[in-house]
Amino acid sequence: MSGSDFDPSILVFAALAAFVVWKLWSVLGVRVDREGPASDRAGPARRIGPAPQNSAFAPAPASGPLDADRWKGLAESGSNGWRGLDQIAASDRGFFAPAFVDGAKKAYGMVVEAFAKGDRDTLRNLLSTEVFDSFAGEIAARERRNETAEAHVVSIDSATVEDAKVEFGKAQITLRFVVKLQSVRRDSAGAVIEGDPERPLAIVDLWTFARDVASRDPNWKLVATETVH
């Protein structure tokens, strides 16, 4: 689904360009560039203390010595994502990339479902202020129209590091999610006005998570999203 807090177990997370859960597409699909381009937004996690309850982040095991295949399956060798993970690992010895990706997957589902339910408290813990404000505005508009939304992540087929960077004491990781999403929007009478409750939609999203390296908070927040397909 990216912040400040998460909960499923490992990571934390203005606007999408076509989510079928009503304007989840438009809310999540547009980059939030107030903090700079995707490759310039930041935040790695120094795992200090237990993760707060509403968080997908959790303390990571100590990372071992780096080897030639250290990011295999997570990023393409020689890519910006690969080099950026090296930067983050060098600046934060507690960073554990597989745990981060697992947490990001959990956060993805949390954000999607919380948006559909109008769960502002969960979203506030996962999103940056700018992204949260956009989501909250969409939820409020839906409520004024007495509409409801349902969303469920059927599967996350892959989640790979597209970009990563540490700059000015901040780290960021952009993940490419290939997802099947089932979503629908209903009017006040319960009739479907958008989406298909029976047919999942295949989408590709770029979500950027950020964290201040010096912060004692181990969680990451979702600071930008972009729909690729």
DRENVO-356983 format. One record per residue (C-alpha): residue number from 1; y, x, z. Coordinates in Angstrom, 1 decimal. Last residue first. Layout:
@k:NUM&north:Y&east:X&up:Z .
...
This chain:
@k:229&north:0.1&east:-0.2&up:-15.7 .
@k:228&north:2.4&east:2.5&up:-14.3 .
@k:227&north:3.8&east:0.5&up:-11.4 .
@k:226&north:6.2&east:2.6&up:-9.3 .
@k:225&north:6.6&east:2.8&up:-5.5 .
@k:224&north:8.9&east:4.7&up:-3.3 .
@k:223&north:9.4&east:5.6&up:0.4 .
@k:222&north:6.1&east:4.6&up:2.0 .
@k:221&north:6.1&east:6.1&up:5.5 .
@k:220&north:4.0&east:8.9&up:7.0 .
@k:219&north:2.7&east:9.0&up:10.6 .
@k:218&north:2.2&east:12.0&up:12.9 .
@k:217&north:5.4&east:11.3&up:14.9 .
@k:216&north:6.3&east:14.6&up:16.6 .
@k:215&north:8.8&east:15.2&up:13.8 .
@k:214&north:9.3&east:18.7&up:12.5 .
@k:213&north:7.6&east:18.1&up:9.2 .
@k:212&north:9.6&east:15.0&up:8.4 .
@k:211&north:7.4&east:12.6&up:6.6 .
@k:210&north:7.1&east:11.0&up:3.2 .
@k:209&north:4.7&east:8.8&up:1.2 .
@k:208&north:5.2&east:8.1&up:-2.6 .
@k:207&north:3.2&east:5.4&up:-4.3 .
@k:206&north:2.3&east:5.5&up:-8.0 .
@k:205&north:0.5&east:2.4&up:-9.1 .
@k:204&north:-2.1&east:1.6&up:-11.7 .
@k:203&north:-3.2&east:-2.0&up:-12.0 .
@k:202&north:-6.3&east:-4.1&up:-12.9 .
@k:201&north:-5.9&east:-7.8&up:-12.0 .
@k:200&north:-8.6&east:-9.7&up:-10.2 .
@k:199&north:-9.8&east:-13.1&up:-11.7 .
@k:198&north:-10.7&east:-16.0&up:-9.4 .
@k:197&north:-7.5&east:-16.7&up:-7.5 .
@k:196&north:-5.5&east:-16.3&up:-10.7 .
@k:195&north:-1.8&east:-15.4&up:-10.6 .
@k:194&north:1.3&east:-17.6&up:-10.6 .
@k:193&north:2.1&east:-21.3&up:-10.0 .
@k:192&north:-1.1&east:-22.3&up:-8.2 .
@k:191&north:-0.7&east:-25.6&up:-6.5 .
@k:190&north:-0.5&east:-25.6&up:-2.7 .
@k:189&north:2.0&east:-28.4&up:-2.4 .
@k:188&north:4.8&east:-26.1&up:-1.4 .
@k:187&north:4.1&east:-23.9&up:-4.4 .
@k:186&north:1.4&east:-21.3&up:-4.7 .
@k:185&north:1.3&east:-17.6&up:-5.6 .
@k:184&north:-1.9&east:-15.7&up:-6.3 .
@k:183&north:-3.4&east:-12.3&up:-6.0 .
@k:182&north:-6.6&east:-10.4&up:-6.6 .
@k:181&north:-6.0&east:-6.7&up:-7.0 .
@k:180&north:-8.2&east:-4.1&up:-8.8 .
@k:179&north:-6.7&east:-0.7&up:-8.2 .
@k:178&north:-6.1&east:2.7&up:-9.7 .
@k:177&north:-3.8&east:4.4&up:-7.2 .
@k:176&north:-1.9&east:7.5&up:-8.2 .
@k:175&north:-0.6&east:9.2&up:-5.0 .
@k:174&north:2.8&east:10.8&up:-4.5 .
@k:173&north:3.0&east:13.2&up:-1.5 .
@k:172&north:6.1&east:14.1&up:0.3 .
@k:171&north:7.1&east:16.8&up:2.8 .
@k:170&north:10.4&east:17.4&up:4.6 .
@k:169&north:11.8&east:20.5&up:6.3 .
@k:168&north:14.4&east:21.1&up:3.5 .
@k:167&north:11.7&east:20.8&up:0.8 .
@k:166&north:7.9&east:20.4&up:0.9 .
@k:165&north:6.3&east:18.9&up:-2.2 .
@k:164&north:3.5&east:16.9&up:-3.6 .
@k:163&north:2.8&east:15.2&up:-7.0 .
@k:162&north:0.0&east:13.1&up:-8.6 .
@k:161&north:-2.4&east:13.3&up:-5.7 .
@k:160&north:-5.4&east:11.1&up:-6.5 .
@k:159&north:-6.5&east:7.6&up:-5.4 .
@k:158&north:-9.4&east:6.1&up:-7.4 .
@k:157&north:-11.2&east:2.8&up:-7.8 .
@k:156&north:-9.4&east:1.0&up:-5.0 .
@k:155&north:-11.3&east:-2.2&up:-4.9 .
@k:154&north:-10.8&east:-6.0&up:-4.4 .
@k:153&north:-7.4&east:-5.5&up:-2.8 .
@k:152&north:-6.5&east:-9.0&up:-1.6 .
@k:151&north:-3.4&east:-11.0&up:-2.0 .
@k:150&north:-2.3&east:-14.6&up:-1.1 .
@k:149&north:1.2&east:-16.0&up:-1.5 .
@k:148&north:3.0&east:-19.0&up:-0.2 .
@k:147&north:6.0&east:-20.9&up:-1.4 .
@k:146&north:8.4&east:-23.0&up:0.6 .
@k:145&north:11.2&east:-22.0&up:-1.7 .
@k:144&north:13.2&east:-20.6&up:1.2 .
@k:143&north:10.1&east:-18.8&up:2.3 .
@k:142&north:9.7&east:-17.1&up:-1.0 .
@k:141&north:13.3&east:-15.9&up:-0.8 .
@k:140&north:12.7&east:-14.6&up:2.7 .
@k:139&north:9.6&east:-12.6&up:1.6 .
@k:138&north:11.5&east:-11.1&up:-1.3 .
@k:137&north:14.4&east:-10.0&up:1.0 .
@k:136&north:11.9&east:-8.5&up:3.5 .
@k:135&north:10.3&east:-6.5&up:0.7 .
@k:134&north:13.6&east:-5.1&up:-0.4 .
@k:133&north:14.7&east:-4.3&up:3.1 .
@k:132&north:11.4&east:-2.7&up:3.8 .
@k:131&north:11.7&east:-0.4&up:0.8 .
@k:130&north:15.1&east:0.8&up:1.9 .
@k:129&north:14.2&east:1.2&up:5.6 .
@k:128&north:11.1&east:3.3&up:4.7 .
@k:127&north:7.8&east:1.3&up:4.9 .
@k:126&north:4.7&east:1.3&up:7.1 .
@k:125&north:5.9&east:0.2&up:10.5 .
@k:124&north:8.4&east:-2.3&up:9.1 .
@k:123&north:5.6&east:-3.7&up:6.9 .
@k:122&north:3.4&east:-4.6&up:9.9 .
@k:121&north:6.3&east:-6.3&up:11.7 .
@k:120&north:7.4&east:-8.2&up:8.6 .
@k:119&north:4.1&east:-10.0&up:8.0 .
@k:118&north:5.1&east:-12.3&up:5.2 .
@k:117&north:1.4&east:-13.0&up:4.5 .
@k:116&north:1.7&east:-11.7&up:0.9 .
@k:115&north:3.6&east:-8.6&up:2.0 .
@k:114&north:1.2&east:-7.9&up:4.8 .
@k:113&north:-1.7&east:-8.1&up:2.3 .
@k:112&north:-0.2&east:-5.5&up:-0.1 .
@k:111&north:1.0&east:-3.2&up:2.6 .
@k:110&north:-2.2&east:-3.2&up:4.5 .
@k:109&north:-4.3&east:-2.6&up:1.4 .
@k:108&north:-2.2&east:0.4&up:0.4 .
@k:107&north:-2.2&east:1.7&up:4.0 .
@k:106&north:-6.0&east:1.8&up:4.0 .
@k:105&north:-5.9&east:3.8&up:0.8 .
@k:104&north:-3.3&east:6.1&up:2.2 .
@k:103&north:-5.4&east:6.8&up:5.3 .
@k:102&north:-8.3&east:7.9&up:3.1 .
@k:101&north:-5.9&east:10.1&up:1.1 .
@k:100&north:-4.4&east:11.7&up:4.3 .
@k:99&north:-7.9&east:12.3&up:5.7 .
@k:98&north:-8.9&east:14.1&up:2.6 .
@k:97&north:-5.7&east:16.2&up:2.7 .
@k:96&north:-6.0&east:17.5&up:6.3 .
@k:95&north:-2.6&east:18.7&up:7.6 .
@k:94&north:-2.8&east:20.2&up:11.1 .
@k:93&north:-1.7&east:23.6&up:9.9 .
@k:92&north:1.6&east:22.2&up:8.6 .
@k:91&north:3.8&east:24.5&up:6.6 .
@k:90&north:1.0&east:26.2&up:4.7 .
@k:89&north:-0.9&east:23.0&up:4.2 .
@k:88&north:2.2&east:21.3&up:2.8 .
@k:87&north:2.9&east:24.0&up:0.4 .
@k:86&north:-0.7&east:24.2&up:-0.8 .
@k:85&north:-0.7&east:20.4&up:-1.3 .
@k:84&north:2.4&east:20.9&up:-3.4 .
@k:83&north:0.6&east:23.4&up:-5.7 .
@k:82&north:-2.3&east:21.0&up:-6.3 .
@k:81&north:0.1&east:18.0&up:-6.8 .
@k:80&north:2.2&east:20.0&up:-9.2 .
@k:79&north:-0.9&east:20.7&up:-11.2 .
@k:78&north:-2.9&east:24.0&up:-11.3 .
@k:77&north:-6.2&east:22.3&up:-10.5 .
@k:76&north:-5.9&east:18.5&up:-10.7 .
@k:75&north:-5.6&east:16.8&up:-7.3 .
@k:74&north:-7.9&east:15.2&up:-4.8 .
@k:73&north:-11.4&east:15.7&up:-6.2 .
@k:72&north:-11.1&east:19.5&up:-5.8 .
@k:71&north:-8.2&east:20.3&up:-3.4 .
@k:70&north:-9.8&east:23.2&up:-1.6 .
@k:69&north:-11.9&east:24.4&up:-4.6 .
@k:68&north:-10.6&east:27.9&up:-4.7 .
@k:67&north:-10.7&east:28.3&up:-1.0 .
@k:66&north:-8.4&east:27.8&up:1.9 .
@k:65&north:-9.5&east:28.6&up:5.5 .
@k:64&north:-10.3&east:25.7&up:7.7 .
@k:63&north:-8.2&east:22.7&up:8.5 .
@k:62&north:-8.1&east:21.4&up:12.1 .
@k:61&north:-9.2&east:17.8&up:12.3 .
@k:60&north:-6.6&east:15.2&up:11.6 .
@k:59&north:-5.0&east:12.9&up:14.2 .
@k:58&north:-4.7&east:9.4&up:12.9 .
@k:57&north:-2.5&east:7.7&up:10.3 .
@k:56&north:-3.0&east:4.2&up:9.1 .
@k:55&north:-0.6&east:3.0&up:11.7 .
@k:54&north:0.1&east:0.0&up:13.8 .
@k:53&north:-1.4&east:1.4&up:17.0 .
@k:52&north:0.5&east:4.7&up:17.2 .
@k:51&north:-1.4&east:7.9&up:16.2 .
@k:50&north:-2.5&east:10.1&up:19.1 .
@k:49&north:-0.7&east:13.4&up:19.8 .
@k:48&north:0.7&east:15.9&up:17.4 .
@k:47&north:-0.7&east:15.9&up:13.8 .
@k:46&north:2.1&east:17.5&up:11.9 .
@k:45&north:2.4&east:15.1&up:9.0 .
@k:44&north:4.2&east:15.9&up:5.8 .
@k:43&north:7.5&east:14.0&up:4.8 .
@k:42&north:9.6&east:14.0&up:1.6 .
@k:41&north:11.4&east:12.6&up:-1.4 .
@k:40&north:12.2&east:15.1&up:-4.2 .
@k:39&north:9.3&east:14.6&up:-6.5 .
@k:38&north:9.8&east:10.9&up:-6.5 .
@k:37&north:13.5&east:11.3&up:-7.5 .
@k:36&north:16.1&east:11.3&up:-4.7 .
@k:35&north:16.4&east:9.4&up:-1.5 .
@k:34&north:18.2&east:6.5&up:-3.0 .
@k:33&north:15.5&east:6.5&up:-5.7 .
@k:32&north:13.4&east:3.5&up:-4.7 .
@k:31&north:11.2&east:3.3&up:-7.7 .
@k:30&north:10.5&east:-0.2&up:-9.1 .
@k:29&north:7.0&east:-1.7&up:-9.1 .
@k:28&north:6.6&east:-2.6&up:-5.5 .
@k:27&north:9.0&east:-5.5&up:-5.1 .
@k:26&north:8.8&east:-6.6&up:-8.8 .
@k:25&north:5.1&east:-6.7&up:-8.7 .
@k:24&north:5.0&east:-8.2&up:-5.2 .
@k:23&north:7.2&east:-10.8&up:-6.7 .
@k:22&north:4.7&east:-13.6&up:-6.6 .
@k:21&north:1.4&east:-12.1&up:-5.5 .
@k:20&north:1.0&east:-11.2&up:-9.2 .
@k:19&north:2.6&east:-7.8&up:-8.7 .
@k:18&north:4.8&east:-7.1&up:-11.7 .
@k:17&north:7.4&east:-4.4&up:-11.4 .
@k:16&north:6.9&east:-3.2&up:-7.8 .
@k:15&north:10.3&east:-2.8&up:-5.5 .
@k:14&north:13.0&east:-0.7&up:-4.0 .
@k:13&north:3.4&east:4.3&up:4.2 .
@k:12&north:1.2&east:5.8&up:6.9 .
@k:11&north:-1.9&east:7.6&up:7.1 .
@k:10&north:-5.2&east:8.1&up:8.9 .
@k:9&north:-6.9&east:5.3&up:10.8 .
@k:8&north:-6.4&east:1.7&up:10.2 .
@k:7&north:-3.1&east:1.9&up:12.2 .
@k:6&north:0.3&east:2.9&up:10.8 .
@k:5&north:3.7&east:3.8&up:12.2 .
@k:4&north:7.0&east:5.2&up:10.9 .
@k:3&north:7.7&east:4.7&up:7.5 .
@k:2&north:4.6&east:4.3&up:1.0 .
@k:1&north:0.0&east:0.0&up:0.0 .
